[in-house]
Amino acid sequence: MGGFTASFIMMFVIGVLLDAEHNAGWSVNLYDLSAFRVAFCIQYVVVGAGVIFLLRSRRRARRQLEEDEGISVAPLWVALSAAWQRRKA
């Protein structure tokens, strides 16, 4: 559901930025390539926020699992390192 919501937020904000750039007179043409370059930068912001919330949620879930069940889950860097080593072999 988060990816669905994020994609619609990105589409909406990109459209708003394109309209704002055109109305402010920054781009002569509504569909100018430079206007799209600026507007598409919003994707980095939305995806970055999603990654931050994902990592925050994972940390909270690890802590909760340790407290409730006594199961210790390794940090993300340990899991990625193990996966990388398996991939190399």
Backbone atoms as SQL, in Angstrom:
CREATE TABLE atoms (id INTEGER PRIMARY KEY, chain TEXT, resi INTEGER, resn TEXT, atom TEXT, x REAL, y REAL, z REAL);
INSERT INTO atoms VALUES
  (1, 'A', 1, 'MET', 'N', 0.819, -1.186, 0.000),
  (2, 'A', 1, 'MET', 'CA', 0.000, 0.000, 0.000),
  (3, 'A', 1, 'MET', 'C', 0.871, 1.261, 0.000),
  (4, 'A', 2, 'GLY', 'N', 2.031, 1.186, 0.640),
  (5, 'A', 2, 'GLY', 'CA', 2.926, 2.336, 0.678),
  (6, 'A', 2, 'GLY', 'C', 3.456, 2.701, -0.697),
  (7, 'A', 3, 'GLY', 'N', 3.803, 1.692, -1.487),
  (8, 'A', 3, 'GLY', 'CA', 4.299, 1.958, -2.844),
  (9, 'A', 3, 'GLY', 'C', 3.227, 2.567, -3.722),
  (10, 'A', 4, 'PHE', 'N', 2.004, 2.090, -3.571),
  (11, 'A', 4, 'PHE', 'CA', 0.870, 2.627, -4.328),
  (12, 'A', 4, 'PHE', 'C', 0.644, 4.092, -3.968),
  (13, 'A', 5, 'THR', 'N', 0.638, 4.378, -2.675),
  (14, 'A', 5, 'THR', 'CA', 0.439, 5.751, -2.212),
  (15, 'A', 5, 'THR', 'C', 1.590, 6.643, -2.665),
  (16, 'A', 6, 'ALA', 'N', 2.814, 6.135, -2.544),
  (17, 'A', 6, 'ALA', 'CA', 3.979, 6.934, -2.941),
  (18, 'A', 6, 'ALA', 'C', 3.953, 7.261, -4.428),
  (19, 'A', 7, 'SER', 'N', 3.530, 6.307, -5.251),
  (20, 'A', 7, 'SER', 'CA', 3.506, 6.578, -6.689),
  (21, 'A', 7, 'SER', 'C', 2.476, 7.651, -7.027),
  (22, 'A', 8, 'PHE', 'N', 1.342, 7.636, -6.371),
  (23, 'A', 8, 'PHE', 'CA', 0.346, 8.673, -6.642),
  (24, 'A', 8, 'PHE', 'C', 0.772, 10.026, -6.085),
  (25, 'A', 9, 'ILE', 'N', 1.452, 10.030, -4.957),
  (26, 'A', 9, 'ILE', 'CA', 1.972, 11.296, -4.425),
  (27, 'A', 9, 'ILE', 'C', 2.998, 11.874, -5.396),
  (28, 'A', 10, 'MET', 'N', 3.882, 11.010, -5.920),
  (29, 'A', 10, 'MET', 'CA', 4.892, 11.490, -6.872),
  (30, 'A', 10, 'MET', 'C', 4.244, 12.048, -8.130),
  (31, 'A', 11, 'MET', 'N', 3.250, 11.350, -8.680),
  (32, 'A', 11, 'MET', 'CA', 2.586, 11.845, -9.897),
  (33, 'A', 11, 'MET', 'C', 1.942, 13.202, -9.655),
  (34, 'A', 12, 'PHE', 'N', 1.279, 13.334, -8.510),
  (35, 'A', 12, 'PHE', 'CA', 0.606, 14.590, -8.194),
  (36, 'A', 12, 'PHE', 'C', 1.608, 15.731, -8.032),
  (37, 'A', 13, 'VAL', 'N', 2.669, 15.493, -7.255),
  (38, 'A', 13, 'VAL', 'CA', 3.645, 16.557, -6.994),
  (39, 'A', 13, 'VAL', 'C', 4.416, 16.918, -8.267),
  (40, 'A', 14, 'ILE', 'N', 4.727, 15.934, -9.106),
  (41, 'A', 14, 'ILE', 'CA', 5.396, 16.230, -10.377),
  (42, 'A', 14, 'ILE', 'C', 4.508, 17.121, -11.241),
  (43, 'A', 15, 'GLY', 'N', 3.231, 16.829, -11.310),
  (44, 'A', 15, 'GLY', 'CA', 2.298, 17.663, -12.066),
  (45, 'A', 15, 'GLY', 'C', 2.206, 19.069, -11.512),
  (46, 'A', 16, 'VAL', 'N', 2.156, 19.176, -10.182),
  (47, 'A', 16, 'VAL', 'CA', 2.093, 20.499, -9.546),
  (48, 'A', 16, 'VAL', 'C', 3.360, 21.288, -9.851),
  (49, 'A', 17, 'LEU', 'N', 4.521, 20.627, -9.776),
  (50, 'A', 17, 'LEU', 'CA', 5.782, 21.319, -10.069),
  (51, 'A', 17, 'LEU', 'C', 5.867, 21.747, -11.528),
  (52, 'A', 18, 'LEU', 'N', 5.407, 20.894, -12.438),
  (53, 'A', 18, 'LEU', 'CA', 5.405, 21.283, -13.856),
  (54, 'A', 18, 'LEU', 'C', 4.511, 22.497, -14.089),
  (55, 'A', 19, 'ASP', 'N', 3.337, 22.500, -13.483),
  (56, 'A', 19, 'ASP', 'CA', 2.440, 23.653, -13.615),
  (57, 'A', 19, 'ASP', 'C', 3.042, 24.900, -12.986),
  (58, 'A', 20, 'ALA', 'N', 3.670, 24.739, -11.830),
  (59, 'A', 20, 'ALA', 'CA', 4.264, 25.894, -11.146),
  (60, 'A', 20, 'ALA', 'C', 5.408, 26.487, -11.959),
  (61, 'A', 21, 'GLU', 'N', 6.241, 25.627, -12.554),
  (62, 'A', 21, 'GLU', 'CA', 7.342, 26.127, -13.379),
  (63, 'A', 21, 'GLU', 'C', 6.825, 26.865, -14.601),
  (64, 'A', 22, 'HIS', 'N', 5.772, 26.340, -15.215),
  (65, 'A', 22, 'HIS', 'CA', 5.208, 26.984, -16.402),
  (66, 'A', 22, 'HIS', 'C', 4.548, 28.315, -16.032),
  (67, 'A', 23, 'ASN', 'N', 3.793, 28.335, -14.948),
  (68, 'A', 23, 'ASN', 'CA', 3.107, 29.566, -14.536),
  (69, 'A', 23, 'ASN', 'C', 4.073, 30.625, -14.045),
  (70, 'A', 24, 'ALA', 'N', 5.202, 30.215, -13.482),
  (71, 'A', 24, 'ALA', 'CA', 6.192, 31.182, -13.001),
  (72, 'A', 24, 'ALA', 'C', 7.035, 31.738, -14.136),
  (73, 'A', 25, 'GLY', 'N', 6.932, 31.123, -15.307),
  (74, 'A', 25, 'GLY', 'CA', 7.684, 31.610, -16.451),
  (75, 'A', 25, 'GLY', 'C', 9.091, 31.064, -16.540),
  (76, 'A', 26, 'TRP', 'N', 9.402, 30.037, -15.743),
  (77, 'A', 26, 'TRP', 'CA', 10.745, 29.447, -15.776),
  (78, 'A', 26, 'TRP', 'C', 10.957, 28.641, -17.037),
  (79, 'A', 27, 'SER', 'N', 9.895, 28.035, -17.525),
  (80, 'A', 27, 'SER', 'CA', 10.032, 27.276, -18.769),
  (81, 'A', 27, 'SER', 'C', 9.035, 27.850, -19.772),
  (82, 'A', 28, 'VAL', 'N', 9.497, 28.053, -20.986),
  (83, 'A', 28, 'VAL', 'CA', 8.667, 28.639, -22.027),
  (84, 'A', 28, 'VAL', 'C', 7.579, 27.667, -22.431),
  (85, 'A', 29, 'ASN', 'N', 7.957, 26.427, -22.642),
  (86, 'A', 29, 'ASN', 'CA', 7.034, 25.403, -23.078),
  (87, 'A', 29, 'ASN', 'C', 6.603, 24.565, -21.872),
  (88, 'A', 30, 'LEU', 'N', 5.347, 24.176, -21.832),
  (89, 'A', 30, 'LEU', 'CA', 4.840, 23.378, -20.708),
  (90, 'A', 30, 'LEU', 'C', 5.549, 22.038, -20.627),
  (91, 'A', 31, 'TYR', 'N', 5.860, 21.446, -21.760),
  (92, 'A', 31, 'TYR', 'CA', 6.514, 20.149, -21.772),
  (93, 'A', 31, 'TYR', 'C', 7.991, 20.270, -22.119),
  (94, 'A', 32, 'ASP', 'N', 8.640, 21.234, -21.548),
  (95, 'A', 32, 'ASP', 'CA', 10.060, 21.460, -21.761),
  (96, 'A', 32, 'ASP', 'C', 10.867, 20.414, -20.983),
  (97, 'A', 33, 'LEU', 'N', 11.933, 19.904, -21.587),
  (98, 'A', 33, 'LEU', 'CA', 12.733, 18.858, -20.969),
  (99, 'A', 33, 'LEU', 'C', 13.354, 19.327, -19.656),
  (100, 'A', 34, 'SER', 'N', 13.785, 20.552, -19.584),
  (101, 'A', 34, 'SER', 'CA', 14.385, 21.054, -18.344),
  (102, 'A', 34, 'SER', 'C', 13.351, 21.121, -17.220),
  (103, 'A', 35, 'ALA', 'N', 12.102, 21.400, -17.563),
  (104, 'A', 35, 'ALA', 'CA', 11.055, 21.406, -16.539),
  (105, 'A', 35, 'ALA', 'C', 10.819, 19.999, -15.994),
  (106, 'A', 36, 'PHE', 'N', 10.849, 19.009, -16.867),
  (107, 'A', 36, 'PHE', 'CA', 10.692, 17.624, -16.413),
  (108, 'A', 36, 'PHE', 'C', 11.862, 17.188, -15.550),
  (109, 'A', 37, 'ARG', 'N', 13.069, 17.621, -15.885),
  (110, 'A', 37, 'ARG', 'CA', 14.242, 17.255, -15.079),
  (111, 'A', 37, 'ARG', 'C', 14.099, 17.761, -13.654),
  (112, 'A', 38, 'VAL', 'N', 13.650, 18.980, -13.517),
  (113, 'A', 38, 'VAL', 'CA', 13.469, 19.545, -12.182),
  (114, 'A', 38, 'VAL', 'C', 12.327, 18.846, -11.461),
  (115, 'A', 39, 'ALA', 'N', 11.236, 18.621, -12.136),
  (116, 'A', 39, 'ALA', 'CA', 10.059, 18.026, -11.490),
  (117, 'A', 39, 'ALA', 'C', 10.308, 16.578, -11.094),
  (118, 'A', 40, 'PHE', 'N', 11.062, 15.853, -11.890),
  (119, 'A', 40, 'PHE', 'CA', 11.308, 14.443, -11.575),
  (120, 'A', 40, 'PHE', 'C', 12.259, 14.256, -10.400),
  (121, 'A', 41, 'CYS', 'N', 12.900, 15.309, -9.956),
  (122, 'A', 41, 'CYS', 'CA', 13.760, 15.207, -8.774),
  (123, 'A', 41, 'CYS', 'C', 12.958, 14.876, -7.522),
  (124, 'A', 42, 'ILE', 'N', 11.668, 15.092, -7.543),
  (125, 'A', 42, 'ILE', 'CA', 10.822, 14.776, -6.399),
  (126, 'A', 42, 'ILE', 'C', 10.842, 13.276, -6.113),
  (127, 'A', 43, 'GLN', 'N', 11.136, 12.466, -7.114),
  (128, 'A', 43, 'GLN', 'CA', 11.202, 11.018, -6.912),
  (129, 'A', 43, 'GLN', 'C', 12.264, 10.656, -5.886),
  (130, 'A', 44, 'TYR', 'N', 13.395, 11.338, -5.918),
  (131, 'A', 44, 'TYR', 'CA', 14.454, 11.058, -4.956),
  (132, 'A', 44, 'TYR', 'C', 13.997, 11.352, -3.537),
  (133, 'A', 45, 'VAL', 'N', 13.233, 12.404, -3.370),
  (134, 'A', 45, 'VAL', 'CA', 12.739, 12.768, -2.043),
  (135, 'A', 45, 'VAL', 'C', 11.765, 11.710, -1.530),
  (136, 'A', 46, 'VAL', 'N', 10.820, 11.307, -2.358),
  (137, 'A', 46, 'VAL', 'CA', 9.807, 10.335, -1.938),
  (138, 'A', 46, 'VAL', 'C', 10.436, 8.963, -1.689),
  (139, 'A', 47, 'VAL', 'N', 11.304, 8.509, -2.570),
  (140, 'A', 47, 'VAL', 'CA', 11.950, 7.210, -2.384),
  (141, 'A', 47, 'VAL', 'C', 12.878, 7.255, -1.170),
  (142, 'A', 48, 'GLY', 'N', 13.579, 8.347, -0.977),
  (143, 'A', 48, 'GLY', 'CA', 14.436, 8.491, 0.206),
  (144, 'A', 48, 'GLY', 'C', 13.645, 8.426, 1.492),
  (145, 'A', 49, 'ALA', 'N', 12.500, 9.099, 1.529),
  (146, 'A', 49, 'ALA', 'CA', 11.644, 9.032, 2.715),
  (147, 'A', 49, 'ALA', 'C', 11.152, 7.602, 2.936),
  (148, 'A', 50, 'GLY', 'N', 10.825, 6.905, 1.855),
  (149, 'A', 50, 'GLY', 'CA', 10.378, 5.519, 1.983),
  (150, 'A', 50, 'GLY', 'C', 11.455, 4.619, 2.556),
  (151, 'A', 51, 'VAL', 'N', 12.705, 4.805, 2.117),
  (152, 'A', 51, 'VAL', 'CA', 13.813, 4.004, 2.636),
  (153, 'A', 51, 'VAL', 'C', 14.035, 4.295, 4.117),
  (154, 'A', 52, 'ILE', 'N', 13.964, 5.550, 4.488),
  (155, 'A', 52, 'ILE', 'CA', 14.141, 5.918, 5.900),
  (156, 'A', 52, 'ILE', 'C', 13.059, 5.276, 6.754),
  (157, 'A', 53, 'PHE', 'N', 11.798, 5.340, 6.320),
  (158, 'A', 53, 'PHE', 'CA', 10.724, 4.731, 7.095),
  (159, 'A', 53, 'PHE', 'C', 10.835, 3.210, 7.118),
  (160, 'A', 54, 'LEU', 'N', 11.313, 2.607, 6.033),
  (161, 'A', 54, 'LEU', 'CA', 11.511, 1.158, 5.998),
  (162, 'A', 54, 'LEU', 'C', 12.560, 0.735, 7.012),
  (163, 'A', 55, 'LEU', 'N', 13.681, 1.428, 7.042),
  (164, 'A', 55, 'LEU', 'CA', 14.734, 1.096, 7.996),
  (165, 'A', 55, 'LEU', 'C', 14.282, 1.331, 9.433),
  (166, 'A', 56, 'ARG', 'N', 13.533, 2.385, 9.651),
  (167, 'A', 56, 'ARG', 'CA', 13.004, 2.673, 10.982),
  (168, 'A', 56, 'ARG', 'C', 12.029, 1.588, 11.429),
  (169, 'A', 57, 'SER', 'N', 11.182, 1.148, 10.523),
  (170, 'A', 57, 'SER', 'CA', 10.219, 0.099, 10.831),
  (171, 'A', 57, 'SER', 'C', 10.925, -1.227, 11.105),
  (172, 'A', 58, 'ARG', 'N', 11.965, -1.522, 10.328),
  (173, 'A', 58, 'ARG', 'CA', 12.712, -2.765, 10.536),
  (174, 'A', 58, 'ARG', 'C', 13.380, -2.770, 11.900),
  (175, 'A', 59, 'ARG', 'N', 13.967, -1.663, 12.293),
  (176, 'A', 59, 'ARG', 'CA', 14.608, -1.572, 13.602),
  (177, 'A', 59, 'ARG', 'C', 13.589, -1.762, 14.718),
  (178, 'A', 60, 'ARG', 'N', 12.431, -1.152, 14.568),
  (179, 'A', 60, 'ARG', 'CA', 11.378, -1.293, 15.569),
  (180, 'A', 60, 'ARG', 'C', 10.880, -2.740, 15.642),
  (181, 'A', 61, 'ALA', 'N', 10.738, -3.399, 14.492),
  (182, 'A', 61, 'ALA', 'CA', 10.285, -4.791, 14.472),
  (183, 'A', 61, 'ALA', 'C', 11.332, -5.712, 15.100),
  (184, 'A', 62, 'ARG', 'N', 12.610, -5.457, 14.838),
  (185, 'A', 62, 'ARG', 'CA', 13.671, -6.255, 15.457),
  (186, 'A', 62, 'ARG', 'C', 13.638, -6.123, 16.968),
  (187, 'A', 63, 'ARG', 'N', 13.473, -4.912, 17.464),
  (188, 'A', 63, 'ARG', 'CA', 13.416, -4.674, 18.904),
  (189, 'A', 63, 'ARG', 'C', 12.208, -5.366, 19.524),
  (190, 'A', 64, 'GLN', 'N', 11.058, -5.251, 18.869),
  (191, 'A', 64, 'GLN', 'CA', 9.835, -5.872, 19.368),
  (192, 'A', 64, 'GLN', 'C', 9.955, -7.391, 19.372),
  (193, 'A', 65, 'LEU', 'N', 10.543, -7.977, 18.357),
  (194, 'A', 65, 'LEU', 'CA', 10.726, -9.424, 18.280),
  (195, 'A', 65, 'LEU', 'C', 11.660, -9.913, 19.382),
  (196, 'A', 66, 'GLU', 'N', 12.688, -9.142, 19.670),
  (197, 'A', 66, 'GLU', 'CA', 13.614, -9.492, 20.745),
  (198, 'A', 66, 'GLU', 'C', 12.919, -9.446, 22.102),
  (199, 'A', 67, 'GLU', 'N', 12.103, -8.420, 22.332),
  (200, 'A', 67, 'GLU', 'CA', 11.418, -8.279, 23.615),
  (201, 'A', 67, 'GLU', 'C', 10.321, -9.320, 23.801),
  (202, 'A', 68, 'ASP', 'N', 9.524, -9.568, 22.785),
  (203, 'A', 68, 'ASP', 'CA', 8.373, -10.455, 22.923),
  (204, 'A', 68, 'ASP', 'C', 8.724, -11.932, 22.800),
  (205, 'A', 69, 'GLU', 'N', 9.533, -12.282, 21.826),
  (206, 'A', 69, 'GLU', 'CA', 9.792, -13.688, 21.508),
  (207, 'A', 69, 'GLU', 'C', 11.188, -14.153, 21.913),
  (208, 'A', 70, 'GLY', 'N', 12.078, -13.214, 22.176),
  (209, 'A', 70, 'GLY', 'CA', 13.442, -13.575, 22.506),
  (210, 'A', 70, 'GLY', 'C', 14.268, -13.967, 21.288),
  (211, 'A', 71, 'ILE', 'N', 13.782, -13.622, 20.092),
  (212, 'A', 71, 'ILE', 'CA', 14.469, -13.939, 18.845),
  (213, 'A', 71, 'ILE', 'C', 15.320, -12.740, 18.446),
  (214, 'A', 72, 'SER', 'N', 16.593, -12.996, 18.234),
  (215, 'A', 72, 'SER', 'CA', 17.505, -11.923, 17.850),
  (216, 'A', 72, 'SER', 'C', 17.730, -11.970, 16.339),
  (217, 'A', 73, 'VAL', 'N', 17.356, -10.904, 15.673),
  (218, 'A', 73, 'VAL', 'CA', 17.546, -10.786, 14.230),
  (219, 'A', 73, 'VAL', 'C', 18.734, -9.857, 14.004),
  (220, 'A', 74, 'ALA', 'N', 19.626, -10.271, 13.126),
  (221, 'A', 74, 'ALA', 'CA', 20.833, -9.487, 12.862),
  (222, 'A', 74, 'ALA', 'C', 20.481, -8.153, 12.197),
  (223, 'A', 75, 'PRO', 'N', 21.330, -7.157, 12.381),
  (224, 'A', 75, 'PRO', 'CA', 21.116, -5.880, 11.692),
  (225, 'A', 75, 'PRO', 'C', 21.153, -6.064, 10.174),
  (226, 'A', 76, 'LEU', 'N', 20.668, -5.087, 9.475),
  (227, 'A', 76, 'LEU', 'CA', 20.559, -5.169, 8.025),
  (228, 'A', 76, 'LEU', 'C', 21.915, -5.357, 7.354),
  (229, 'A', 77, 'TRP', 'N', 22.941, -4.678, 7.846),
  (230, 'A', 77, 'TRP', 'CA', 24.248, -4.799, 7.212),
  (231, 'A', 77, 'TRP', 'C', 24.796, -6.211, 7.334),
  (232, 'A', 78, 'VAL', 'N', 24.468, -6.932, 8.418),
  (233, 'A', 78, 'VAL', 'CA', 24.923, -8.314, 8.583),
  (234, 'A', 78, 'VAL', 'C', 24.197, -9.215, 7.582),
  (235, 'A', 79, 'ALA', 'N', 22.890, -9.025, 7.444),
  (236, 'A', 79, 'ALA', 'CA', 22.108, -9.827, 6.506),
  (237, 'A', 79, 'ALA', 'C', 22.558, -9.576, 5.063),
  (238, 'A', 80, 'LEU', 'N', 22.818, -8.325, 4.720),
  (239, 'A', 80, 'LEU', 'CA', 23.286, -8.007, 3.365),
  (240, 'A', 80, 'LEU', 'C', 24.679, -8.566, 3.114),
  (241, 'A', 81, 'SER', 'N', 25.534, -8.514, 4.118),
  (242, 'A', 81, 'SER', 'CA', 26.876, -9.060, 3.977),
  (243, 'A', 81, 'SER', 'C', 26.832, -10.570, 3.757),
  (244, 'A', 82, 'ALA', 'N', 25.989, -11.272, 4.502),
  (245, 'A', 82, 'ALA', 'CA', 25.858, -12.722, 4.333),
  (246, 'A', 82, 'ALA', 'C', 25.302, -13.059, 2.955),
  (247, 'A', 83, 'ALA', 'N', 24.325, -12.298, 2.501),
  (248, 'A', 83, 'ALA', 'CA', 23.760, -12.534, 1.169),
  (249, 'A', 83, 'ALA', 'C', 24.809, -12.273, 0.095),
  (250, 'A', 84, 'TRP', 'N', 25.619, -11.260, 0.280),
  (251, 'A', 84, 'TRP', 'CA', 26.661, -10.933, -0.697),
  (252, 'A', 84, 'TRP', 'C', 27.711, -12.046, -0.752),
  (253, 'A', 85, 'GLN', 'N', 28.049, -12.605, 0.415),
  (254, 'A', 85, 'GLN', 'CA', 29.039, -13.697, 0.455),
  (255, 'A', 85, 'GLN', 'C', 28.483, -14.948, -0.223),
  (256, 'A', 86, 'ARG', 'N', 27.192, -15.239, -0.009),
  (257, 'A', 86, 'ARG', 'CA', 26.577, -16.397, -0.668),
  (258, 'A', 86, 'ARG', 'C', 26.544, -16.194, -2.175),
  (259, 'A', 87, 'ARG', 'N', 26.340, -14.970, -2.603),
  (260, 'A', 87, 'ARG', 'CA', 26.266, -14.671, -4.031),
  (261, 'A', 87, 'ARG', 'C', 27.618, -14.847, -4.711),
  (262, 'A', 88, 'LYS', 'N', 28.681, -14.495, -4.006),
  (263, 'A', 88, 'LYS', 'CA', 30.027, -14.629, -4.565),
  (264, 'A', 88, 'LYS', 'C', 30.429, -16.085, -4.721),
  (265, 'A', 89, 'ALA', 'N', 29.956, -16.921, -3.815),
  (266, 'A', 89, 'ALA', 'CA', 30.377, -18.345, -3.838),
  (267, 'A', 89, 'ALA', 'C', 29.689, -19.143, -4.895);
